[in-house]
Amino acid sequence: MAALGTELAGVLAAPAVVFLEGALGAGKTTLARAFLRGLGYTGAVRSPTYTLVESYSFEAFEVHHLDLYRVADPDELEFLGIRDLAASRAIWLVEWAERGADRLPPPDHVIRIDFEGTGRRVAGLPAALACTG
């Protein structure tokens, strides 16, 4: 997932909304961390499991990493300032997007990570990345 996240950083541009789907432990957060590292972020990359949203600023855009696993009702997103996030020029990486229902912007990409043997199978990559191998 780390190499894939780095490659994804090279082809994904703001604004974009990416839903990261897969079972617990499939590698969604690992992919998001590697994506941020691939963009050159050198600070701490915290999992948004408890904070629900972690935002990272770059010169021309922001990255919002959301983990909605603990969201019980989509209306909770209003308390997170989802409208403020939507107003920024950003890349959204959203785990457990189905828990946000219609409160989230529609995805540009839905990346699905599934367990396959001792590895992972990934589907839904942006076309530019899928062509690179």
Buried (B, 14 or more C-beta within 10 A) or exposed (E): BBEBBBBBBEBBEBBBBBBBBBEEEBBBBBBBBBBBBBBEBEEEBEBBEEBBBBBBEBEEBBBBBBBBBEBEEBEBBEEBEBEEBBEBEBBBBBBBBEBBEEBBBEBBBBBBBBEEEEEBEBEBBBEEBEEEE
